[in-house]
Amino acid sequence: MPQFLDALFGAGAWSFDPTEKLWIVPDRTHRGPGREYYCIGMTGDWFKARLADEECA
């Protein structure tokens, strides 16, 4: 998965959350409000999460 994410989003553009077992990638095309992230599971399933501005401070 790390090599795939590097190829898709760029090297170092993602991080891994070992507690949730998710790769997290900021959506650089999202223009607000808040921030959006791609959340990719161990099996390749994914969802998008949005945090409000006040949650990002």
MDTraj code that builds the backbone (N, CA, C; nanometers):
import mdtraj as md
import numpy as np

residues = "MET PRO GLN PHE LEU ASP ALA LEU PHE GLY ALA GLY ALA TRP SER PHE ASP PRO THR GLU LYS LEU TRP ILE VAL PRO ASP ARG THR HIS ARG GLY PRO GLY ARG GLU TYR TYR CYS ILE GLY MET THR GLY ASP TRP PHE LYS ALA ARG LEU ALA ASP GLU GLU CYS ALA".split()
xyz = np.array([
    [0.0815, -0.1200, 0.0000],
    [0.0000, 0.0000, 0.0000],
    [0.0862, 0.1267, 0.0000],
    [0.1935, 0.1338, 0.0778],
    [0.2737, 0.2558, 0.0764],
    [0.3259, 0.2933, -0.0632],
    [0.3688, 0.1963, -0.1405],
    [0.4186, 0.2264, -0.2758],
    [0.3050, 0.2780, -0.3639],
    [0.1874, 0.2204, -0.3508],
    [0.0712, 0.2644, -0.4271],
    [0.0358, 0.4091, -0.3905],
    [0.0332, 0.4398, -0.2602],
    [0.0004, 0.5751, -0.2158],
    [0.1059, 0.6755, -0.2599],
    [0.2325, 0.6362, -0.2561],
    [0.3392, 0.7242, -0.3065],
    [0.3175, 0.7557, -0.4546],
    [0.2823, 0.6537, -0.5320],
    [0.2603, 0.6736, -0.6757],
    [0.1363, 0.7584, -0.7021],
    [0.0332, 0.7399, -0.6223],
    [-0.0935, 0.8092, -0.6453],
    [-0.0933, 0.9525, -0.5921],
    [-0.0396, 0.9729, -0.4731],
    [-0.0483, 1.1033, -0.4073],
    [0.0865, 1.1740, -0.3913],
    [0.1950, 1.1029, -0.4113],
    [0.3286, 1.1598, -0.3924],
    [0.3924, 1.1046, -0.2664],
    [0.5234, 1.0888, -0.2724],
    [0.5973, 1.0339, -0.1586],
    [0.5805, 1.1242, -0.0368],
    [0.5474, 1.0611, 0.0746],
    [0.5348, 1.1345, 0.1995],
    [0.4061, 1.2131, 0.2165],
    [0.3106, 1.1985, 0.1236],
    [0.1852, 1.2740, 0.1313],
    [0.0835, 1.2066, 0.2229],
    [0.1136, 1.0899, 0.2742],
    [0.0201, 1.0126, 0.3536],
    [0.0827, 0.9764, 0.4882],
    [-0.0012, 0.9325, 0.5797],
    [0.0481, 0.8798, 0.7069],
    [-0.0359, 0.7581, 0.7437],
    [0.0152, 0.6767, 0.8343],
    [-0.0557, 0.5566, 0.8776],
    [-0.0953, 0.5721, 1.0230],
    [-0.2217, 0.5428, 1.0543],
    [-0.2719, 0.5448, 1.1911],
    [-0.2795, 0.3999, 1.2392],
    [-0.1847, 0.3569, 1.3240],
    [-0.1832, 0.2165, 1.3668],
    [-0.3009, 0.1792, 1.4565],
    [-0.3583, 0.2744, 1.5278],
    [-0.4723, 0.2457, 1.6145],
    [-0.5949, 0.2088, 1.5313],
    [-0.6229, 0.2903, 1.4285],
    [-0.7389, 0.2667, 1.3419],
    [-0.7060, 0.1763, 1.2236],
    [-0.5763, 0.1507, 1.2035],
    [-0.5290, 0.0704, 1.0892],
    [-0.5763, 0.1311, 0.9572],
    [-0.5510, 0.2622, 0.9429],
    [-0.5894, 0.3375, 0.8235],
    [-0.4720, 0.4187, 0.7721],
    [-0.4609, 0.4238, 0.6410],
    [-0.3717, 0.5206, 0.5792],
    [-0.4530, 0.6472, 0.5591],
    [-0.3975, 0.7609, 0.5951],
    [-0.4670, 0.8893, 0.5898],
    [-0.3948, 0.9793, 0.4909],
    [-0.4705, 1.0351, 0.3958],
    [-0.4141, 1.1225, 0.2932],
    [-0.4967, 1.2499, 0.2854],
    [-0.4369, 1.3667, 0.3073],
    [-0.5125, 1.4914, 0.2914],
    [-0.5590, 1.5086, 0.1466],
    [-0.6812, 1.5559, 0.1294],
    [-0.7326, 1.5869, -0.0041],
    [-0.6863, 1.7283, -0.0390],
    [-0.5864, 1.7378, -0.1212],
    [-0.5290, 1.8683, -0.1570],
    [-0.6173, 1.9494, -0.2505],
    [-0.7201, 1.8871, -0.3070],
    [-0.8097, 1.9613, -0.3966],
    [-0.9266, 2.0242, -0.3229],
    [-0.9478, 1.9847, -0.1973],
    [-1.0588, 2.0400, -0.1180],
    [-1.0285, 2.1845, -0.0814],
    [-1.1230, 2.2736, -0.1067],
    [-1.1030, 2.4163, -0.0834],
    [-1.1818, 2.4707, 0.0347],
    [-1.2320, 2.3843, 0.1192],
    [-1.2976, 2.4283, 0.2410],
    [-1.4470, 2.4366, 0.2264],
    [-1.5151, 2.4569, 0.3331],
    [-1.4608, 2.4802, 0.4663],
    [-1.4055, 2.3519, 0.5277],
    [-1.3217, 2.3674, 0.6281],
    [-1.2606, 2.2534, 0.6955],
    [-1.1558, 2.1857, 0.6100],
    [-1.1257, 2.0632, 0.6460],
    [-1.0280, 1.9816, 0.5729],
    [-1.0881, 1.8458, 0.5448],
    [-1.0494, 1.7876, 0.4304],
    [-1.0963, 1.6541, 0.3940],
    [-0.9781, 1.5602, 0.3805],
    [-1.0036, 1.4333, 0.4136],
    [-0.9000, 1.3308, 0.4098],
    [-0.9553, 1.2046, 0.3461],
    [-0.8713, 1.1367, 0.2688],
    [-0.9010, 1.0017, 0.2240],
    [-0.8528, 0.9088, 0.3344],
    [-0.9356, 0.8131, 0.3721],
    [-0.9027, 0.7156, 0.4752],
    [-0.9105, 0.5778, 0.4101],
    [-0.7972, 0.5083, 0.4044],
    [-0.7885, 0.3836, 0.3294],
    [-0.7567, 0.2699, 0.4254],
    [-0.8412, 0.1683, 0.4241],
    [-0.8254, 0.0548, 0.5140],
    [-0.7268, -0.0482, 0.4627],
    [-0.6975, -0.1460, 0.5482],
    [-0.6012, -0.2519, 0.5169],
    [-0.6433, -0.3352, 0.3956],
    [-0.7733, -0.3459, 0.3718],
    [-0.8223, -0.4277, 0.2604],
    [-0.8419, -0.3464, 0.1323],
    [-0.8098, -0.2161, 0.1383],
    [-0.8254, -0.1318, 0.0206],
    [-0.9562, -0.0550, 0.0177],
    [-1.0474, -0.0844, 0.1099],
    [-1.1702, -0.0055, 0.1155],
    [-1.1346, 0.1350, 0.1641],
    [-1.2170, 0.2333, 0.1272],
    [-1.1829, 0.3707, 0.1634],
    [-1.3089, 0.4534, 0.1856],
    [-1.2895, 0.5635, 0.2538],
    [-1.3956, 0.6621, 0.2722],
    [-1.3284, 0.7972, 0.2864],
    [-1.4089, 0.9016, 0.2776],
    [-1.3587, 1.0364, 0.2941],
    [-1.4100, 1.0928, 0.4241],
    [-1.3258, 1.1639, 0.4952],
    [-1.3652, 1.2275, 0.6209],
    [-1.3445, 1.3773, 0.6086],
    [-1.4351, 1.4532, 0.6693],
    [-1.4235, 1.5996, 0.6693],
    [-1.4205, 1.6476, 0.8142],
    [-1.3249, 1.7330, 0.8452],
    [-1.3169, 1.7969, 0.9752],
    [-1.3509, 1.9437, 0.9601],
    [-1.4348, 1.9952, 1.0484],
    [-1.4695, 2.1366, 1.0465],
    [-1.3475, 2.2198, 1.0863],
    [-1.3486, 2.3472, 1.0484],
    [-1.2368, 2.4360, 1.0792],
    [-1.2032, 2.4361, 1.2278],
    [-1.3048, 2.4388, 1.3139],
    [-1.2791, 2.4454, 1.4578],
    [-1.2154, 2.3169, 1.5113],
    [-1.2314, 2.2048, 1.4403],
    [-1.1678, 2.0797, 1.4808],
    [-1.0225, 2.0722, 1.4364],
    [-0.9824, 2.1574, 1.3432],
    [-0.8475, 2.1555, 1.2876],
    [-0.7534, 2.2513, 1.3584],
    [-0.8056, 2.3351, 1.4461],
    [-0.7227, 2.4365, 1.5117],
    [-0.6360, 2.3783, 1.6191],
])
top = md.Topology()
chain = top.add_chain()
for i, resn in enumerate(residues, 1):
    res = top.add_residue(resn, chain, resSeq=i)
    for name in ("N", "CA", "C"):
        top.add_atom(name, md.element.get_by_symbol(name[0]), res)
traj = md.Trajectory(xyz[None], top)
